[in-house]
Structures are given as structure tokens and as C-alpha cells.
Amino acid sequence: MTRTHHGFVLGVSLCLAGLGAAAAVAPVGVPIASVHRAAALSDRLWLAGVPFSYPRANAAAWILLALALVGASAVTAALRAALRQRRAYRQFLAQIEIVGHLSSHPAVLVIADPYPQAFCAGYLRPRVYISRAALDLLSEAELNAVLAHEHHHRRVRDPLRLACGRILSQALFFLPALRALFGRYADLAELDADDAAIRTRGSGRAALASALLAFEATGAGIAPERVDWLLGRPVAGWQRPWWPMTASVVSLASLIALTWGLGRAASAQATFNVPLVSSQPCLVLMTLVPVLSCGAVVARRMALRHTRTAR
């Protein structure tokens, strides 16, 4: 039952995220198709006796351009979130001290940590980690249950799924339901891994519940829902995010309708003759050279400052 619900929430989340990503990227390409290229079908602006050209567009094209900026911001947010995830993961790996492999489970890495913990980390090649404190705290049955739980996370690549969920939730900010759905997926992923651990030979419900209670007694922080489920207590049902789902569907439908309608009505004319912005290429080059030089100097100083901070 848990596994079916687990897959359903993941499927709904991915479908909504896929539609949102397509709706966000569509306005970026539609304006390009609506531009009519010609040698002299653009307006000109004279500044200090120098003619500058700029596109001629109707209201629908400008609104579509605004939607394209929203889509571009979503793509930028996705890239930034992915870079932050990668940076945080590298910093996390740099902070942990690996002291060797677990003798009874060679694929498990042992870390020197005074707190009892066990986790799965890694995206394409996830690994299972356990601390020395956890090895001293858990019995053999409890250890087998905890490792079976983490190995299930590794097999289904839950760290990668959760990272993608965080990235999509941040990038597709106009779909508020994604955060709630992926948050629920994270909870169900733990219950699904618990279910897999219970069915593993040498483990069991009592051993896993005992291990979770031992972790919770040391302040590790275990969700009460998991403990209640393992002990056979009634678990409160999940309150579905109806309002965020309704807002997401309305936002998605509005974006698709606007893109389709404006794409049919948008019209723009622009010249792509060289130079792109002026009839005097020398003036353009003289302006770009100092700007690019200043940008290179600023980038160099920021890189040196980042290097000094890292040291």
C-alpha cells in the first residue's frame, strides 16, 4: 500500500513538473518564430547623430516577451539550484571523515562521527554511510535493519530523486504544489525503505523500530509517523494540498493559454544586418572593448577572493 502511494505521488509530481517546464520554455521559442526578418523592417532611434535600430513589435509580442523572461528566469533558477546542490554535496563529502569499510558489509563506508547516524548519499553512484557511534549503539539485528533501509534508498536512487525535486520546486516557482508533493514523496520514501527493510532476511519490524527509537533517544530526530507505523499505531492521513494544486493547475492553464493565444497574434520585425545595433561598427566595438575589459577584471578579482576564502 505504501509503495503504491509512493509511486503515485512521484508520478503526479513528475507530470506536473514536466508540464510546468514545457510551459515555461515554450514562450522562449515562440517569439523567435514570430519575428519577421527583413533588411529594413525595424525602427530607428537617433542618439547624438548615430542611428540605432530596435525591433518593431505589437502588444502581443511584448507580452509574449515578458512571458519568455519568466521562462528564462525559471531556467536560470534551475541551473542555480543545481549548482547549489552540487556545491553543497561536495562540501558535505569534504567534511566527513571516512575511516574504512564495514567488515560484514564491504559496500558500506564507516565515518568517524561521534553521533549515531546512517544515510545514503550520492546521485549517480549513491553510497551507504554509517558512523562509528551507530555501530557501537546498534545490535546486529538493528544494524541489519538500518543497512537494509539505506540500501533501498541506494537502489532506487532516492538522493537523486529528492535533489531533482528540490531543484524543480525552486525553478517552477509558479507551481506551488510541487513543494508539497515532493515533501510528501520524501516522507513516503522513508516509509517505503522501512517496508523494504522489514522484508529483508535478518531484519524485521521490531529490530527496525528499536533502531529508530535508539537513534531518536540520542537526538538524531526520527519522524513520529515512521515510529507509529512500525509499532502498529494508527498513522494520521496526509492532508492533500488542494489549494496549492488548484493554484498550480490554474497557473499552468493560464500560461499555456496565453502562450498559444499570444503566439498567434504576436508580430515583430527586426533587422539582423551587421552591425546588430548600429550602422557604425567601429562605435560598437569601441564601446564593447572597455565593457568586456572591466567585466574580465571584476571576474578575476572575484575568483581571487573566492580562492582566498577557501584557503
Secondary structure, 3 states (H helix, E strand, C coil): CHHHHHHHHHHHHHHHHHHHHHHHHHHHHHHHHHEEECCCCCEEEEECCEEEEECEECHHHHHHHHHHHHHHHHHHHHHHHHHHHHHHHHHHHHHCCEEEECCCCCCEEEECCCCCCEEEECCCCCEEEEEHHHHHHCCHHHHHHHHHHHHHHHHHCHHHHHHHHHHHHHHCCCCCHHHHHHHHHHHHHHHHHHHHHHCCCCCCHHHHHHHHHHHHHCCCCCCHHHHHHHCCCCCCCCCCCHHHHHHHHHHHHHHHHHHHHHHHHCCEEECCCCCCCECCHHHHHHHHHHHHHHHHHHHHHHHHHHHHHHC
